Amino acid sequence: MILTAHLLAGAAIASKIQPAPLALFLAFLSHYFLDLIPHWEYSIDNIRRKRWGKSLFDFLKVGWDILAGVLLIFLFSENQPIIYAGAFLAIFPDGLTLFGLIFSNKLLEHNDDFHNKIHFLKYKKIPFFRGIFSQALVGGLAIFFLFL
C-alpha cells in the first residue's frame, strides 16, 4: 500500500478513537492490516537492493508520497498533533523496513520477515486498476472520517 493511504488511515484512526494511546496503537497496527489487502505499489528496487547511487528517484517517489499524504491530512483534518502522530505511526513499519536495509539488526530483520509475510498477496498478479482501487477506497474512506 502506498504511504499516502497508510498516512490517511492512521490519521483517521487517531482522529476518532479514544483514549489516545489506544488510537496510536491501532494506527500502528493499521499498517499491517492494510498491507493484507491486495494492492499495487510503486517500485523502490534500487533502495531494496542497496544501490544507493541509483536510488535518488526511489527516495523522491517516497518523499512525494509522504508529502501528498501530509497535505491531504492538512486539508481535510482538524490538524491536531494526535492526528499527525497517528499518521506517522501508520507508516512506521515501512520506516523500520528501511532502517533494516541500512543497518543490520535482528529486531529489524524480524520486522522485515513479518512485514513480508503480511504482503503475501503482493507477489500475486493483481490487475493495476484493482490494486489502485483498493488504495483509493482506503484513502477516500479515511478522508471521509477525517472530515466528519
QUITAHU-V702885 format. One record per pair of residues at least 12 apart in sequence whose ideal C-beta (glycine too) atoms are under 10 Angstrom apart, sorted by the first residue. I is the first residue (numbers start at 0). J is the second residue. Records with the same first field share a line. If there is no record, write none. Layout:
BEGIN
I: J ; J
END
This chain:
BEGIN
0: 29 ; 30 ; 32 ; 33 ; 34 ; 35 ; 36 ; 37 ; 38 ; 39 ; 40 ; 89 ; 90 ; 93 ; 118 ; 121 ; 130 ; 133 ; 134 ; 137 ; 138
1: 38 ; 39 ; 40 ; 41 ; 60 ; 61 ; 64 ; 65 ; 67 ; 68 ; 130 ; 131 ; 134 ; 137 ; 138
2: 30 ; 40 ; 41 ; 60 ; 61 ; 62 ; 63 ; 64 ; 65 ; 66 ; 67 ; 68 ; 69 ; 86 ; 89 ; 90 ; 93 ; 94
3: 63 ; 64 ; 65 ; 66 ; 67 ; 68 ; 69 ; 70 ; 71 ; 72 ; 86 ; 90 ; 134 ; 137 ; 138 ; 141
4: 29 ; 30 ; 33 ; 36 ; 38 ; 64 ; 68 ; 89 ; 90 ; 133 ; 134 ; 135 ; 136 ; 137 ; 138 ; 139 ; 140 ; 141
5: 26 ; 29 ; 30 ; 33 ; 34 ; 64 ; 65 ; 68 ; 86 ; 87 ; 88 ; 89 ; 90 ; 91 ; 92 ; 93 ; 134 ; 137 ; 138 ; 141
6: 26 ; 64 ; 65 ; 66 ; 67 ; 68 ; 69 ; 70 ; 71 ; 72 ; 83 ; 85 ; 86 ; 87 ; 88 ; 89 ; 90 ; 138 ; 141
7: 67 ; 68 ; 69 ; 71 ; 72 ; 75 ; 76 ; 86 ; 89 ; 134 ; 137 ; 138 ; 139 ; 140 ; 141 ; 142 ; 144 ; 145
8: 25 ; 26 ; 29 ; 30 ; 32 ; 33 ; 68 ; 85 ; 86 ; 89 ; 90 ; 137 ; 138 ; 140 ; 141 ; 144 ; 145
9: 22 ; 23 ; 25 ; 26 ; 27 ; 28 ; 29 ; 30 ; 33 ; 68 ; 72 ; 82 ; 83 ; 84 ; 85 ; 86 ; 87 ; 88 ; 89 ; 90 ; 91 ; 141
10: 26 ; 68 ; 69 ; 71 ; 72 ; 73 ; 75 ; 76 ; 78 ; 79 ; 81 ; 82 ; 83 ; 84 ; 85 ; 86 ; 87 ; 88 ; 89 ; 141 ; 142 ; 144 ; 145
11: 26 ; 29 ; 72 ; 75 ; 76 ; 82 ; 85 ; 86 ; 89 ; 137 ; 138 ; 140 ; 141 ; 142 ; 143 ; 144 ; 145 ; 146 ; 147
12: 24 ; 25 ; 26 ; 27 ; 28 ; 29 ; 82 ; 85 ; 86 ; 88 ; 89 ; 141 ; 144 ; 145
13: 25 ; 26 ; 29 ; 72 ; 76 ; 79 ; 80 ; 81 ; 82 ; 83 ; 84 ; 85 ; 86 ; 87 ; 88 ; 89 ; 145
14: 26 ; 72 ; 75 ; 76 ; 77 ; 79 ; 81 ; 82 ; 85 ; 86 ; 141 ; 144 ; 145 ; 146 ; 147
15: 82 ; 85 ; 144 ; 145 ; 147
16: 81 ; 85
17: 81
19: 80 ; 81 ; 84 ; 85
22: 81 ; 82 ; 84 ; 85 ; 88
23: 81 ; 84 ; 85 ; 87 ; 88 ; 89
24: 85 ; 88
25: 85 ; 88 ; 89
26: 81 ; 82 ; 84 ; 85 ; 86 ; 87 ; 88 ; 89 ; 90 ; 91
27: 85 ; 87 ; 88 ; 89 ; 90 ; 91 ; 92
28: 88 ; 89 ; 92
29: 85 ; 88 ; 89 ; 92 ; 137 ; 141
30: 88 ; 89 ; 90 ; 91 ; 92 ; 93 ; 95 ; 114 ; 117
31: 92 ; 113 ; 114 ; 116 ; 117 ; 118
32: 117
33: 89 ; 117 ; 133 ; 134 ; 137
34: 92 ; 93 ; 114 ; 115 ; 116 ; 117 ; 118 ; 119 ; 120 ; 121
35: 117 ; 118 ; 119 ; 120
36: 120 ; 130 ; 133 ; 134 ; 136 ; 137
37: 120 ; 121 ; 123 ; 125 ; 126 ; 129 ; 130 ; 132 ; 133
38: 118 ; 120 ; 121 ; 125 ; 129 ; 130 ; 131 ; 132 ; 133 ; 134 ; 137
39: 121 ; 125 ; 126 ; 127 ; 128 ; 129 ; 130 ; 131 ; 132 ; 133 ; 134
40: 64 ; 118 ; 121 ; 125 ; 130 ; 134
41: 57 ; 60 ; 61 ; 63 ; 64
42: 56 ; 57 ; 60
43: 56 ; 57 ; 58 ; 60 ; 61 ; 93 ; 97 ; 100
44: 57
45: 57 ; 58
46: 58 ; 60 ; 61 ; 96 ; 97 ; 100 ; 101
47: 96 ; 97 ; 100
48: 100
49: 100 ; 101
51: 100 ; 101
58: 97
61: 90 ; 93 ; 97
64: 90
65: 86 ; 87 ; 90 ; 93
67: 138
68: 86 ; 89 ; 90 ; 138 ; 141
69: 83 ; 86 ; 87
71: 86 ; 138 ; 141 ; 142 ; 145
72: 85 ; 86 ; 141 ; 142 ; 145
74: 142 ; 145 ; 146
75: 141 ; 142 ; 143 ; 144 ; 145 ; 146
76: 141 ; 142 ; 144 ; 145 ; 146
77: 145 ; 146
82: 145
86: 141
89: 141
91: 110
92: 110 ; 111 ; 113 ; 114 ; 117
93: 114
94: 110
95: 107 ; 109 ; 110 ; 111 ; 113 ; 114
96: 110 ; 111 ; 114 ; 115
97: 111
98: 110 ; 111
99: 111 ; 112 ; 114
END
